[in-house]
């Protein structure tokens, strides 16, 4: 894979854009490109490269768009074409194309505000799942206690609410900072960002949840946003130790993900 193509792929991944790589992997007879040629397709069509142009590339574009319209986060497909019989081209050869789709827009992202006792246990469970976790805190010493895992990013910020810039559309968000005074600014910043989130939870008791919603309503936040806040978080599966609270949260997150059509 050449360096220019790699840079194009890196740019698409950074932008969390869905794309499909089509690679000409085998050929017989006369074909309009060389084996190894690649094309990148996005939902807008051909993005970079070519597998030969004309009707072959047009058919590859159709397959790529069909795969990009699916619900899977990643997928592959193999297709072989007789250029004359299948595509009506004057070339008399055959071409085999391998398609690989990447859907970073469907990645399971979880953002945790606070690296305290429950978050410490929670992160250790989450890194065993097919998700990406970002844990945000103002305290370096607590972030340093988190497990070292490729799927986990620890982020230190001057103020908790500054971490909201790390929240992406469709992220699941858990707010478990040092208390009510630091939870509220995070929630207000999330509301201001107007991000579509499938889950927004705040750790605490039922009475804390009621008080939190009243305060946010008094401050003029959108009632629909306030009503979406889950507090207490997690399913009741045991006692109130950090580990068992974390188990209940994981169970709830997986259930929400499945109900929204994702894959755990």
matplotlib code that plots the C-alpha trace (Angstrom):
import matplotlib.pyplot as plt

x = [0.0, 1.6, 2.3, -0.2, -3.0, -2.1, -2.3, -5.7, -6.9, -5.4, -7.3, -10.6, -10.0, -9.2, -12.4, -14.3, -15.6, -16.9, -15.0, -14.4, -11.1, -11.4, -8.3, -7.8, -6.4, -6.4, -6.7, -6.9, -6.5, -6.9, -7.9, -7.8, -5.5, -2.8, -3.2, -2.7, -4.5, -6.7, -9.6, -11.1, -14.8, -16.8, -20.6, -20.0, -18.4, -14.8, -12.5, -9.0, -7.2, -8.7, -9.2, -9.4, -12.2, -15.2, -17.8, -15.5, -15.0, -18.7, -19.7, -17.1, -18.6, -22.1, -20.8, -18.9, -21.9, -24.1, -21.6, -21.3, -25.1, -25.1, -25.1, -21.9, -18.9, -16.6, -17.0, -15.4, -16.6, -15.0, -16.3, -15.1, -16.1, -16.0, -15.5, -17.2, -20.1, -20.8, -20.0, -20.4, -16.8, -14.7, -11.9, -12.0, -10.4, -11.6, -10.9, -11.3, -11.8, -11.6, -13.7, -13.0, -15.3, -14.3, -17.0, -15.3, -18.5, -20.0, -17.2, -18.4, -17.0, -17.4, -16.3, -16.0, -15.6, -13.8, -11.2, -12.3, -12.9, -15.8, -14.1, -11.0, -13.0, -15.2, -12.3, -10.8, -14.0, -14.6, -11.2, -12.1, -15.0, -15.1, -15.1, -12.9, -12.8, -11.7, -11.3, -11.1, -9.9, -8.2, -6.1, -3.0, -2.5, -5.9, -5.4, -2.1, -3.9, -5.9, -5.0, -2.7, -4.6, -4.7, -8.4, -8.2, -7.0, -6.5, -6.9, -5.9, -7.7, -7.6, -11.3, -13.6, -15.9, -13.0, -13.0, -16.4, -14.4, -13.4, -17.0, -18.0, -21.5, -22.9, -20.6, -21.9, -21.1, -20.7, -20.3, -18.7, -16.5, -15.7, -19.3, -22.3, -20.3, -18.1, -20.8, -23.0, -20.5, -19.9, -23.6, -24.1, -21.2, -22.6, -26.0, -24.4, -22.6, -25.9, -24.4, -26.5, -25.7, -27.4, -26.6, -25.8, -25.5, -24.5, -23.4, -25.4, -28.5, -32.1, -32.4, -29.2, -30.8, -33.9, -32.0, -29.7, -32.6, -34.3, -31.2, -30.6, -34.2, -34.0, -30.9, -32.9, -31.5, -33.7, -36.2, -35.6, -31.9, -32.6, -35.1, -32.5, -30.0, -29.8, -29.2, -28.6, -26.6, -26.2, -28.4, -28.7, -26.8, -25.1, -24.1, -22.6, -18.9, -17.1, -16.6, -20.3, -21.5, -19.1, -20.6, -24.1, -22.9, -21.3, -24.5, -26.6, -24.2, -24.2, -28.0, -28.4, -25.9, -27.8, -31.2, -29.8, -28.7, -25.0, -22.8, -21.1]
y = [0.0, 3.3, 6.2, 8.5, 6.0, 5.5, 9.2, 9.3, 6.5, 8.2, 11.4, 9.5, 7.7, 11.0, 12.5, 9.3, 9.0, 5.7, 4.3, 1.2, 0.1, -1.9, -3.8, -5.6, -8.9, -11.2, -11.0, -13.1, -11.8, -8.2, -5.8, -2.0, -1.9, -3.9, -6.3, -4.5, -1.3, 0.2, 2.7, 4.4, 5.0, 7.1, 7.7, 10.4, 8.0, 7.6, 9.4, 8.4, 5.9, 3.7, 0.0, 0.8, 3.2, 2.6, 0.0, -2.0, 1.0, 1.9, -1.6, -1.5, 1.9, 0.3, -2.5, -0.1, 2.1, -0.9, -2.0, 1.5, 1.7, -1.4, -1.4, -3.3, -1.4, -3.3, -5.9, -7.6, -8.9, -10.7, -10.3, -11.7, -10.2, -11.4, -7.9, -8.7, -10.9, -9.3, -5.7, -5.3, -4.1, -4.7, -6.1, -9.9, -10.6, -11.3, -9.3, -10.2, -7.4, -7.5, -4.9, -3.9, -1.4, 0.7, 2.4, 4.5, 6.4, 3.3, 2.6, 2.1, 5.1, 5.6, 8.8, 8.8, 12.0, 11.1, 8.5, 7.7, 4.4, 3.3, 4.4, 2.5, -0.7, 0.2, 0.9, -2.5, -4.2, -2.0, -2.5, -6.2, -5.2, -4.1, -0.4, 2.7, 4.4, 8.0, 8.8, 12.5, 13.9, 16.9, 14.7, 13.1, 10.7, 9.1, 8.9, 7.2, 4.4, 3.4, 0.2, 0.5, -0.6, 0.3, 0.9, 3.3, 6.9, 8.9, 12.7, 15.3, 18.6, 21.8, 21.7, 18.7, 20.6, 21.2, 17.4, 17.8, 18.6, 14.9, 13.7, 12.6, 12.2, 8.9, 8.5, 7.0, 9.4, 8.8, 11.6, 10.5, 13.4, 14.4, 15.5, 17.6, 20.8, 19.4, 17.2, 20.2, 22.2, 19.0, 18.5, 22.1, 21.9, 18.7, 20.4, 23.4, 21.1, 19.6, 16.3, 13.3, 10.8, 7.4, 7.4, 10.1, 8.9, 10.5, 8.4, 9.0, 8.2, 8.6, 11.7, 13.2, 12.6, 14.4, 17.4, 17.5, 17.6, 20.4, 22.5, 22.0, 22.9, 26.0, 27.1, 26.8, 23.7, 22.0, 19.8, 17.0, 17.0, 17.0, 14.1, 12.0, 12.0, 8.6, 8.9, 6.5, 4.7, 1.0, -2.0, -3.2, -6.4, -6.4, -4.1, -0.6, -1.6, 0.1, -3.2, -4.3, -0.8, -1.0, -4.4, -2.9, 0.0, -2.3, -4.4, -1.2, 0.1, -3.2, -3.4, 0.2, -0.6, -3.7, -1.9, 0.8, -1.7, -1.8, -4.8, -5.5]
z = [0.0, -1.1, 1.2, -0.5, -0.1, 3.6, 4.2, 2.6, 4.9, 8.0, 7.1, 6.8, 10.1, 11.8, 10.5, 11.6, 8.0, 6.7, 3.7, 1.6, 0.2, -3.1, -4.1, -7.4, -6.1, -9.2, -12.9, -16.0, -19.6, -20.5, -17.7, -17.4, -14.3, -12.6, -9.8, -6.5, -7.7, -5.1, -4.9, -1.8, -1.8, 0.6, 0.7, -1.9, -4.3, -5.5, -3.0, -4.2, -6.5, -9.2, -10.0, -13.7, -14.3, -16.6, -15.9, -13.6, -11.3, -11.5, -10.4, -7.6, -6.5, -6.3, -4.1, -1.9, -1.4, -0.6, 2.0, 3.5, 3.8, 6.1, 9.9, 10.5, 11.8, 9.4, 6.7, 3.7, 0.4, -2.6, -6.1, -9.4, -12.7, -16.3, -17.8, -21.1, -19.9, -16.5, -17.3, -21.0, -21.4, -24.5, -22.4, -22.5, -19.1, -15.6, -12.5, -8.8, -6.3, -2.5, -0.6, 3.0, 4.8, 7.8, 9.8, 12.6, 12.9, 14.4, 16.9, 20.5, 22.3, 26.0, 27.8, 31.6, 33.5, 36.7, 37.5, 41.0, 42.7, 40.5, 37.3, 38.3, 38.4, 35.4, 33.1, 33.9, 32.8, 29.7, 28.2, 27.9, 25.6, 22.0, 22.8, 23.1, 26.5, 27.3, 31.0, 31.9, 35.2, 36.7, 39.0, 37.5, 40.4, 39.8, 36.0, 36.7, 38.5, 35.5, 33.6, 30.7, 27.6, 23.9, 24.1, 27.0, 26.9, 30.1, 29.6, 32.2, 32.0, 34.1, 34.6, 34.1, 31.6, 29.3, 28.6, 26.8, 23.6, 23.7, 23.4, 19.9, 18.5, 19.5, 22.5, 25.7, 28.5, 32.2, 34.7, 38.0, 39.0, 42.6, 43.3, 42.5, 42.1, 39.4, 37.7, 36.9, 34.8, 32.7, 32.1, 31.1, 28.7, 27.2, 26.8, 25.1, 22.7, 21.6, 20.7, 19.9, 22.7, 23.2, 26.9, 29.5, 33.0, 36.3, 39.3, 42.5, 44.4, 43.3, 45.5, 43.9, 40.5, 41.4, 42.9, 39.9, 37.4, 39.4, 39.4, 35.7, 35.0, 37.0, 35.1, 31.8, 30.2, 27.7, 29.5, 26.9, 27.7, 31.5, 31.2, 29.3, 32.2, 33.8, 37.6, 39.4, 36.8, 36.3, 37.0, 40.6, 40.6, 44.0, 46.8, 46.7, 46.4, 43.5, 41.7, 41.9, 40.9, 37.9, 37.0, 37.0, 34.8, 32.3, 32.1, 31.5, 28.8, 26.9, 27.1, 25.7, 22.9, 21.9, 22.0, 19.7, 17.1, 17.8, 18.4, 21.7]

ax = plt.figure().add_subplot(projection="3d")
ax.plot(x, y, z, "-o")
ax.set_aspect("equal")
plt.show()
